[in-house]
């Protein structure tokens, strides 16, 4: 790839030994200044791909913001910031993360001193741009991570405002595991002849994830089923997805009453509490993490090999992000879907959407970790 030696030192120091498929395809075009749309399964190294790609574009002698990474959540922003910082350290690249729930004054102070890369969520970024504290005149490259969500209705106005604030010749990269047609249609309005690294749906079923379903028949039988499952299967760490915050909190309380090492993540939690829960989960102090779809994208905890969909999602793109929490970057994982009698049609439609077959969980099932 003809990468500079000090960048390679950061790549190997981060733990990458050989590039994944998305890294093989995206790093060189990003380094050449091309607009790129890259779609790849969860856990295949997308963050590394755009981090290495944009770091090639940085002039470390100039302490102006030259790269901007947009993320839909604080957790993802912190994760990308960590990756860029660690890989970029040997070359002298500096990065700062800006998200809601943190000190604006501190952000302004750090930006005034000068950094090369800014990672953030749209609300805080727009605030800093509006105050004149984030100058994007020297911006060379803008990355939209989880692009399908960033270009959905909830973020679209903010993204348009940010795009209107960057130089017209700014390079743009879009990364996500899912790229619906409506997302690709939108890109025509702000990207210049982008290189498209997009996969078909039948390539997106995460071959490293073994998927099964359990027929629980009735909603009220799900709790006893999860307890039975944990009694019969030994796993180091597990993520359980529920469709609503209320259900997630209820399940946490029920499992905690049975003395499971469990906690719950949802969007209403204060930032400090969310960060504390994620840190405890990453360290293994929490073995079972219950979450809403807030956590379905991009949270990379190495020990997770087991995902349970307590509720089937009706957003089939989100299903891919959920089950991708296991089997990160080449490791195998297991996803088990609870299906009531009323949800059989959802399972059938999900299988048709991804052109896959999900078998019923065998009675003698065991996880090999």
HELIX and SHEET records of a PDB file:
HELIX    1   1 UNK A    5  UNK A   14  1                                  10    
HELIX    2   2 UNK A   21  UNK A   31  1                                  11    
HELIX    3   3 UNK A   46  UNK A   55  1                                  10    
HELIX    4   4 UNK A   74  UNK A   88  1                                  15    
HELIX    5   5 UNK A   89  UNK A   91  5                                   3    
HELIX    6   6 UNK A  104  UNK A  113  1                                  10    
HELIX    7   7 UNK A  122  UNK A  130  1                                   9    
HELIX    8   8 UNK A  147  UNK A  150  1                                   4    
HELIX    9   9 UNK A  153  UNK A  163  1                                  11    
HELIX   10  10 UNK A  181  UNK A  187  1                                   7    
HELIX   11  11 UNK A  201  UNK A  203  5                                   3    
HELIX   12  12 UNK A  219  UNK A  221  5                                   3    
HELIX   13  13 UNK A  222  UNK A  232  1                                  11    
HELIX   14  14 UNK A  245  UNK A  257  1                                  13    
HELIX   15  15 UNK A  271  UNK A  283  1                                  13    
HELIX   16  16 UNK A  293  UNK A  295  5                                   3    
HELIX   17  17 UNK A  316  UNK A  323  1                                   8    
HELIX   18  18 UNK A  328  UNK A  330  5                                   3    
HELIX   19  19 UNK A  341  UNK A  343  5                                   3    
HELIX   20  20 UNK A  344  UNK A  354  1                                  11    
SHEET    1   A 7 UNK A  95  UNK A  98  0                                        
SHEET    2   A 7 UNK A 117  UNK A 121  1                                        
SHEET    3   A 7 UNK A  67  UNK A  71  1                                        
SHEET    4   A 7 UNK A 141  UNK A 145  1                                        
SHEET    5   A 7 UNK A 171  UNK A 176  1                                        
SHEET    6   A 7 UNK A  36  UNK A  39  1                                        
SHEET    7   A 7 UNK A 195  UNK A 197  1                                        
SHEET    1   B 7 UNK A 262  UNK A 265  0                                        
SHEET    2   B 7 UNK A 288  UNK A 291  1                                        
SHEET    3   B 7 UNK A 238  UNK A 241  1                                        
SHEET    4   B 7 UNK A 306  UNK A 309  1                                        
SHEET    5   B 7 UNK A 333  UNK A 340  1                                        
SHEET    6   B 7 UNK A 209  UNK A 217  1                                        
SHEET    7   B 7 UNK A 359  UNK A 360  1                                        
END                                                                             
